[in-house]
Amino acid sequence: MVGSFTAHKELLEPVARMLVEPFGPVDMVSGWFSFHHTDYYRQEMGAPLFRRFLAFSRLVPQHYLSGVKQITNRLEGVFSQPGGRRVNIDPGILVTQRFVLASGKDSPHRICLGNGIYADLTLVFRHGEYEPLPWTYPDYAERSIRAFLGQVRRNYLHSMALLRTGRQGAGGMGVADGMGGRAP
């Protein structure tokens, strides 16, 4: 799963095309969300900023998250200009119990995965929905974004059920629950 934000909505189509090569077909696309909780990126990326999520049909092992972040960091560079990035690409792994983002920034609640990449436990699934934690980014705490991630989770569970029954369908390649998830 990838959450990207940009001031240039037209960039997300070529970004998505480039993500398909390493991660497989896009399974779900969110609507556009306003990215308004911080001005941190304003000087580098402009304003207003808009976020969109892409979920890919291929299931991947959770321990691939560091490598996925390295790929998306390189892709951000492809779309950069001398003033900085024009698109921010945040990969994450969604499984039944949690949603984990990859980050290049260390913090007390993040676990180092190696190569300057950290796992950020962003949301946990409890009481029928993804719930934010005290350190969850404000946009990921929004009900509308958590609702989209819940839809991705339902699709993931359907894919896992198909894999268990041996039927082909949504979900591409897969691994056992707890070992893999929607990615990037």
C-alpha positions as CSV (number, residue, x, y, z in Angstrom):
1,M,0.0,0.0,0.0
2,V,1.3,3.5,-0.8
3,G,0.0,6.8,0.4
4,S,1.3,9.6,-1.8
5,F,0.9,13.3,-1.5
6,T,1.6,16.1,-3.9
7,A,0.6,19.6,-5.0
8,H,0.5,18.3,-8.6
9,K,-2.3,15.7,-8.9
10,E,-1.2,14.9,-12.4
11,L,2.0,13.3,-11.1
12,L,0.2,10.4,-9.4
13,E,-0.7,8.7,-12.7
14,P,2.9,8.3,-13.8
15,V,4.0,7.4,-10.3
16,A,1.4,4.7,-10.2
17,R,2.6,3.3,-13.5
18,M,6.1,3.1,-12.2
19,L,5.0,1.4,-9.0
20,V,3.2,-1.4,-11.0
21,E,6.5,-2.8,-12.2
22,P,7.9,-3.7,-8.8
23,F,4.6,-4.2,-6.9
24,G,2.1,-5.6,-9.4
25,P,-1.3,-4.3,-10.5
26,V,-3.2,-1.7,-8.6
27,D,-6.1,-3.3,-6.7
28,M,-7.7,-0.2,-5.1
29,V,-7.4,3.5,-5.4
30,S,-8.7,6.0,-2.9
31,G,-10.3,9.3,-3.6
32,W,-8.3,12.5,-3.0
33,F,-7.8,13.6,0.6
34,S,-6.7,17.0,1.7
35,F,-3.2,17.0,3.2
36,H,-3.6,19.9,5.6
37,H,-2.4,19.0,9.1
38,T,1.1,20.4,8.7
39,D,3.1,23.0,6.8
40,Y,6.3,21.0,7.1
41,Y,6.3,20.2,3.3
42,R,5.0,23.5,2.0
43,Q,8.4,25.1,1.1
44,E,9.6,22.0,-0.6
45,M,6.4,20.8,-2.3
46,G,4.1,23.8,-2.6
47,A,0.5,24.0,-1.5
48,P,-2.2,22.9,-1.3
49,L,-1.2,19.3,-0.9
50,F,-3.4,16.3,-1.8
51,R,-3.1,12.6,-0.7
52,R,-4.2,9.5,-2.6
53,F,-3.7,5.8,-1.6
54,L,-2.9,2.9,-3.9
55,A,-3.3,-0.7,-2.8
56,F,-1.6,-3.4,-4.9
57,S,-3.0,-6.8,-5.5
58,R,0.3,-8.6,-4.9
59,L,0.8,-9.7,-1.3
60,V,4.3,-9.5,0.1
61,P,6.1,-10.5,3.2
62,Q,6.2,-7.9,5.9
63,H,10.0,-7.9,6.2
64,Y,10.1,-6.5,2.6
65,L,9.0,-3.1,4.0
66,S,12.6,-1.7,4.2
67,G,13.3,-2.6,0.6
68,V,10.0,-1.2,-0.5
69,K,10.8,2.2,1.1
70,Q,14.2,2.2,-0.7
71,I,12.4,1.7,-4.0
72,T,9.9,4.5,-3.3
73,N,12.7,6.8,-2.1
74,R,14.4,6.4,-5.5
75,L,11.1,7.0,-7.3
76,E,10.6,10.2,-5.4
77,G,14.0,11.3,-6.8
78,V,12.8,10.6,-10.4
79,F,10.0,13.2,-9.9
80,S,12.1,15.7,-8.0
81,Q,13.3,19.1,-9.2
82,P,16.2,21.2,-8.0
83,G,14.0,22.7,-5.3
84,G,13.1,19.3,-3.8
85,R,10.5,16.6,-4.1
86,R,7.3,17.1,-6.0
87,V,5.7,13.9,-4.7
88,N,6.1,12.1,-1.3
89,I,5.6,8.4,-1.4
90,D,4.9,6.6,1.9
91,P,4.7,2.8,1.7
92,G,3.1,0.7,4.3
93,I,2.1,-2.8,5.1
94,L,-1.5,-3.5,6.0
95,V,-2.4,-6.8,7.7
96,T,-5.4,-7.8,9.7
97,Q,-4.1,-6.5,13.0
98,R,-2.2,-3.4,12.1
99,F,-1.0,-0.9,9.5
100,V,2.8,-0.1,9.6
101,L,4.4,2.8,7.6
102,A,8.0,2.9,6.5
103,S,9.9,6.1,7.5
104,G,13.3,7.5,7.0
105,K,13.0,9.4,10.3
106,D,13.9,7.8,13.7
107,S,11.6,8.3,16.6
108,P,11.2,6.6,20.0
109,H,8.3,4.5,18.8
110,R,9.9,3.4,15.6
111,I,11.9,0.2,15.1
112,C,15.0,0.3,12.9
113,L,14.7,-2.1,9.9
114,G,18.2,-1.3,8.6
115,N,19.6,1.0,5.9
116,G,18.1,4.1,7.6
117,I,14.5,2.8,7.3
118,Y,12.2,2.5,10.4
119,A,8.9,0.7,10.9
120,D,6.2,3.0,12.3
121,L,3.2,1.2,13.9
122,T,0.6,3.7,12.7
123,L,-2.8,2.0,13.3
124,V,-4.0,-1.1,15.1
125,F,-7.2,-2.9,14.3
126,R,-9.5,-3.1,17.3
127,H,-13.3,-3.1,17.8
128,G,-14.0,-3.5,14.1
129,E,-11.8,-0.6,12.8
130,Y,-8.2,0.7,12.5
131,E,-7.6,2.9,15.5
132,P,-4.9,5.6,15.8
133,L,-2.2,5.6,18.4
134,P,-0.8,8.6,20.3
135,W,1.9,9.1,17.7
136,T,-0.2,8.4,14.6
137,Y,0.1,11.1,12.0
138,P,-3.1,13.3,12.1
139,D,-4.1,12.5,8.5
140,Y,-3.9,8.7,9.2
141,A,-6.1,9.3,12.3
142,E,-8.9,10.9,10.1
143,R,-11.9,8.7,9.9
144,S,-12.1,8.9,6.1
145,I,-8.6,7.5,5.7
146,R,-9.1,4.8,8.3
147,A,-12.4,3.9,6.5
148,F,-10.5,3.5,3.2
149,L,-7.9,1.3,4.9
150,G,-10.7,-0.8,6.3
151,Q,-12.0,-1.4,2.8
152,V,-8.4,-2.5,1.8
153,R,-8.4,-4.8,4.8
154,R,-11.7,-6.4,3.7
155,N,-10.3,-6.9,0.3
156,Y,-7.1,-8.4,1.8
157,L,-9.2,-10.8,3.9
158,H,-11.1,-11.9,0.8
159,S,-7.8,-12.4,-1.1
160,M,-6.5,-14.5,1.8
161,A,-9.7,-16.6,1.9
162,L,-9.3,-17.3,-1.9
163,L,-5.7,-18.3,-1.4
164,R,-6.6,-20.7,1.5
165,T,-9.3,-22.4,-0.7
166,G,-6.8,-22.7,-3.6
167,R,-8.9,-20.5,-5.9
168,Q,-7.2,-17.9,-8.0
169,G,-8.6,-14.4,-7.9
170,A,-7.9,-11.1,-6.3
171,G,-4.7,-11.0,-4.3
172,G,-2.0,-12.0,-6.7
173,M,0.8,-13.9,-5.1
174,G,0.3,-14.4,-1.4
175,V,1.7,-15.7,1.9
176,A,0.1,-16.8,5.1
177,D,-1.7,-14.2,7.2
178,G,0.7,-12.7,9.7
179,M,3.5,-13.1,7.3
180,G,2.4,-10.9,4.5
181,G,0.1,-8.0,3.7
182,R,-1.0,-5.4,1.2
183,A,2.1,-3.6,0.0
184,P,3.7,-1.4,-0.7
